[in-house]
Amino acid sequence: LGTGLIAAAIKFVYDPSRMVTGGFSGIAIIIKSVTKNWISGGFPLWVTNLVLNVPVFIVGFFVKGKRFIGRTALATFLLSGWLYIFPDFDAVKQDLVLAAIFGGCLSGAGIGLVLRAKATTGGTDMVSVLLQHKLLRHYSVVQIMQFLDGAIVLTGMAIFGLRFGLYAIVTIFIIMKVSDALTEGMRYARAAFIITDEKDQVAKEILATLNRGVTGIQAKGMYSNEEKCMLYCVVSKKEVVALKDLVKEIDEKAFIIVTDAREVLGEGFLEE
């Protein structure tokens, strides 16, 4: 499903919109556009993706071993398969705003699903790992990948124009946000730290009224030099207002800190 969503974004959005967002798929779009004068319809996307990835996998096999290849090989071949199966179709009709939003959401969801399956689709990800392993040890894999993808985006910008390149950057931002949401979790909640002199009563009311667990954490006020018990509680987004009202009714001077909890697993919340 993940590779299918990525392929749909490439075939139905990026390719007809001439939008290059990096990776081997970006190179494939560039090559297809450049070769249209010599080959009817240009060089197929799936062929370019496969041709570029095969030597990278061969090198990866000898340098890092077969465990390094793993599911990424399957994901790469699936992506090429989807690109072969999907027909040429312009889903956004040259609307670059729609292309950036729709394509970014499709790609981000696809990448997130692939990453959750503990794989990647090869391309610049794998090239970066190999370069860092053999040649560029003083750079991180992310830095190398950013350079490679940046060079591909700039190449696309030079060929298709500045406007297309700027929209591609917007698309990349959306891809990152959507893929992060899927990989890090969308089970958002709120975590509350409560410092109050009425800790017992506050904890009792939270347990009884909100039916949420409370943990007491021993703390020390560095200004007052007093030992305190700080209450820690995780609630849903809808319960935050009720929690604050409840605490303030008991202790108007209570100090409350509410932060985002990106993913919450366990009793009272979603199970993995």
C-alpha positions as CSV (number, residue, x, y, z in Angstrom):
1,L,0.0,0.0,0.0
2,G,2.8,2.4,0.9
3,T,4.7,1.9,-2.4
4,G,1.4,2.1,-4.3
5,L,0.6,5.5,-2.8
6,I,4.1,6.8,-3.6
7,A,3.8,5.5,-7.2
8,A,0.4,7.2,-7.5
9,A,1.9,10.5,-6.4
10,I,4.7,10.2,-8.9
11,K,2.6,9.0,-11.9
12,F,-0.6,11.0,-11.4
13,V,0.8,14.2,-9.8
14,Y,4.5,14.8,-10.0
15,D,5.2,13.6,-13.6
16,P,2.4,15.5,-15.3
17,S,3.0,18.5,-13.2
18,R,6.8,18.4,-13.9
19,M,7.5,18.5,-10.2
20,V,10.8,17.1,-9.0
21,T,10.9,16.4,-5.2
22,G,14.3,14.5,-5.1
23,G,15.1,10.9,-5.1
24,F,15.5,8.5,-8.0
25,S,11.9,9.2,-8.9
26,G,12.9,12.8,-9.5
27,I,15.7,11.7,-11.7
28,A,13.3,9.5,-13.6
29,I,10.9,12.4,-14.2
30,I,13.8,14.5,-15.5
31,I,15.0,11.7,-17.8
32,K,11.5,11.1,-19.1
33,S,11.1,14.8,-20.0
34,V,14.5,15.1,-21.6
35,T,14.1,11.9,-23.7
36,K,10.7,12.8,-25.2
37,N,12.4,14.1,-28.3
38,W,14.0,10.7,-29.0
39,I,11.6,8.2,-27.4
40,S,7.8,8.4,-27.8
41,G,6.4,9.5,-24.4
42,G,9.9,9.6,-22.9
43,F,11.9,6.9,-21.1
44,P,9.5,5.1,-18.7
45,L,9.6,6.0,-15.1
46,W,9.6,2.4,-13.8
47,V,12.6,1.5,-16.0
48,T,14.7,4.4,-14.8
49,N,13.8,3.6,-11.2
50,L,14.8,0.0,-11.6
51,V,18.0,0.7,-13.6
52,L,19.2,3.2,-11.1
53,N,18.4,1.0,-8.1
54,V,19.8,-2.3,-9.3
55,P,23.5,-1.3,-9.2
56,V,23.0,0.4,-5.8
57,F,21.6,-2.8,-4.4
58,I,24.4,-4.9,-5.8
59,V,27.0,-2.6,-4.2
60,G,25.0,-2.6,-1.0
61,F,24.9,-6.4,-0.9
62,F,28.7,-6.6,-1.2
63,V,29.4,-3.7,1.1
64,K,26.8,-4.1,3.9
65,G,25.6,-7.7,3.4
66,K,22.2,-9.2,2.5
67,R,20.6,-8.1,5.8
68,F,21.1,-4.5,4.7
69,I,19.1,-5.1,1.6
70,G,16.1,-6.9,3.3
71,R,12.7,-5.4,2.8
72,T,14.0,-2.4,0.9
73,A,14.6,-4.5,-2.1
74,L,11.0,-5.7,-2.1
75,A,9.8,-2.1,-1.6
76,T,11.9,-0.9,-4.5
77,F,10.7,-3.6,-6.9
78,L,7.1,-3.0,-5.8
79,L,7.5,0.7,-6.5
80,S,8.8,0.0,-10.0
81,G,5.9,-2.5,-10.5
82,W,3.3,0.1,-9.5
83,L,4.9,2.7,-11.8
84,Y,4.6,0.1,-14.7
85,I,1.0,-0.8,-13.9
86,F,-0.4,2.7,-13.4
87,P,-1.5,4.5,-16.6
88,D,-0.4,8.0,-17.5
89,F,-3.0,10.3,-16.0
90,D,-2.9,14.0,-14.9
91,A,-5.0,14.0,-11.7
92,V,-4.5,17.7,-10.9
93,K,-4.6,19.3,-14.4
94,Q,-1.5,21.4,-14.1
95,D,-2.7,23.0,-10.8
96,L,0.6,23.3,-8.9
97,V,-1.1,24.2,-5.6
98,L,-3.3,21.1,-5.7
99,A,-0.2,19.1,-6.9
100,A,1.8,20.2,-4.0
101,I,-0.9,19.4,-1.4
102,F,-2.3,16.3,-2.9
103,G,1.0,14.9,-4.1
104,G,2.6,15.7,-0.7
105,C,-0.1,13.9,1.2
106,L,0.0,10.8,-1.0
107,S,3.8,10.6,-0.9
108,G,4.0,11.3,2.8
109,A,1.4,8.7,3.6
110,G,3.2,6.2,1.4
111,I,6.6,6.9,2.8
112,G,5.2,6.7,6.4
113,L,3.7,3.3,5.7
114,V,6.9,2.0,4.2
115,L,9.0,3.3,7.1
116,R,6.5,1.7,9.6
117,A,7.2,-1.6,7.8
118,K,11.0,-1.0,8.6
119,A,11.9,-0.5,4.9
120,T,12.7,2.3,2.5
121,T,12.3,2.5,-1.3
122,G,16.1,2.6,-1.9
123,G,17.2,5.5,-4.1
124,T,19.1,8.3,-2.5
125,D,18.5,6.8,1.0
126,M,20.6,3.8,0.2
127,V,23.2,5.8,-1.8
128,S,23.7,8.0,1.2
129,V,24.2,5.1,3.5
130,L,26.8,3.6,1.2
131,L,28.6,6.9,0.6
132,Q,28.8,7.5,4.4
133,H,30.0,4.0,5.1
134,K,32.8,4.1,2.5
135,L,33.8,7.6,1.5
136,L,32.2,10.4,3.6
137,R,32.4,9.2,7.2
138,H,32.7,12.8,8.6
139,Y,29.2,13.5,7.3
140,S,25.9,12.0,8.6
141,V,23.6,10.0,6.3
142,V,21.0,12.7,6.6
143,Q,23.4,15.4,5.5
144,I,24.5,13.4,2.4
145,M,20.9,12.6,1.5
146,Q,19.9,16.2,1.8
147,F,22.7,17.2,-0.5
148,L,21.8,14.5,-3.1
149,D,18.1,15.3,-3.0
150,G,18.8,19.1,-3.1
151,A,20.9,18.6,-6.2
152,I,18.1,16.7,-7.9
153,V,15.6,19.4,-7.0
154,L,17.9,22.1,-8.3
155,T,18.4,20.2,-11.5
156,G,14.6,19.9,-11.9
157,M,14.3,23.6,-11.2
158,A,16.9,24.4,-13.9
159,I,15.1,22.2,-16.5
160,F,11.4,23.0,-15.7
161,G,11.7,26.5,-14.2
162,L,11.9,28.3,-10.9
163,R,8.1,28.1,-10.3
164,F,8.0,24.3,-10.4
165,G,11.0,24.1,-8.1
166,L,9.5,26.3,-5.5
167,Y,6.3,24.3,-5.5
168,A,8.5,21.1,-5.2
169,I,10.0,22.5,-2.0
170,V,6.5,23.1,-0.6
171,T,5.7,19.5,-1.5
172,I,8.7,18.2,0.3
173,F,7.7,20.0,3.5
174,I,4.2,18.4,3.3
175,I,5.7,15.0,2.7
176,M,7.9,15.4,5.8
177,K,5.0,16.4,8.0
178,V,2.6,13.6,6.8
179,S,5.3,10.9,6.9
180,D,6.4,12.0,10.4
181,A,2.7,11.9,11.6
182,L,2.4,8.3,10.4
183,T,5.8,7.1,11.7
184,E,5.7,8.9,15.0
185,G,2.0,8.2,15.6
186,M,-1.2,10.2,15.3
187,R,-2.5,9.2,18.7
188,Y,-2.2,12.7,20.1
189,A,-2.9,13.4,23.8
190,R,-1.9,16.0,26.4
191,A,0.5,15.5,29.3
192,A,-0.1,17.7,32.3
193,F,2.4,18.5,35.1
194,I,0.6,19.8,38.2
195,I,2.3,21.5,41.2
196,T,-0.1,22.1,44.0
197,D,-0.3,22.1,47.8
198,E,-3.5,20.1,47.5
199,K,-2.0,17.1,45.7
200,D,-4.0,14.4,47.4
201,Q,-7.4,16.0,46.7
202,V,-6.4,16.9,43.1
203,A,-5.3,13.4,42.4
204,K,-8.4,12.0,44.0
205,E,-10.7,14.2,41.8
206,I,-8.8,13.3,38.6
207,L,-9.1,9.6,39.3
208,A,-12.8,9.9,40.2
209,T,-14.0,12.6,37.7
210,L,-11.8,12.1,34.6
211,N,-11.1,8.4,35.3
212,R,-7.4,9.0,34.4
213,G,-4.4,7.7,36.2
214,V,-2.1,10.1,38.1
215,T,1.5,9.6,39.0
216,G,3.2,11.5,41.9
217,I,6.8,12.6,41.2
218,Q,9.0,13.8,44.0
219,A,10.4,17.2,43.3
220,K,12.1,20.1,45.1
221,G,11.3,23.8,44.7
222,M,14.7,25.4,44.3
223,Y,13.5,28.9,45.3
224,S,11.5,27.7,48.4
225,N,13.8,24.8,49.1
226,E,10.7,22.8,49.9
227,E,10.0,19.1,49.0
228,K,6.9,18.8,46.8
229,C,5.0,16.1,45.0
230,M,4.4,17.0,41.4
231,L,1.4,15.2,39.7
232,Y,1.8,13.8,36.2
233,C,-1.3,13.0,34.2
234,V,-2.1,12.2,30.5
235,V,-5.5,13.0,29.2
236,S,-7.1,13.3,25.8
237,K,-7.3,16.6,24.0
238,K,-11.0,17.0,24.9
239,E,-10.3,16.5,28.6
240,V,-7.7,19.3,28.9
241,V,-10.2,22.0,29.8
242,A,-11.9,19.9,32.3
243,L,-8.6,19.0,33.9
244,K,-7.6,22.6,34.3
245,D,-11.0,23.6,35.6
246,L,-10.9,20.8,38.1
247,V,-7.4,21.7,39.4
248,K,-8.2,25.4,39.7
249,E,-11.4,24.7,41.6
250,I,-9.4,22.9,44.3
251,D,-6.3,25.1,44.3
252,E,-6.3,28.5,42.5
253,K,-2.6,28.9,43.0
254,A,-1.8,25.5,41.4
255,F,0.9,25.6,38.7
256,I,0.0,23.6,35.6
257,I,2.1,22.8,32.6
258,V,0.4,21.1,29.6
259,T,2.4,19.6,26.8
260,D,1.7,17.5,23.7
261,A,2.1,13.8,24.0
262,R,2.6,12.6,20.4
263,E,1.8,8.9,20.9
264,V,0.1,7.3,23.9
265,L,-0.3,3.5,24.2
266,G,-1.8,1.6,27.0
267,E,-4.9,1.4,29.2
268,G,-7.4,4.2,28.5
269,F,-5.8,5.0,25.2
270,L,-5.3,3.1,21.9
271,E,-3.4,-0.2,22.0
272,E,-0.5,-0.8,19.5
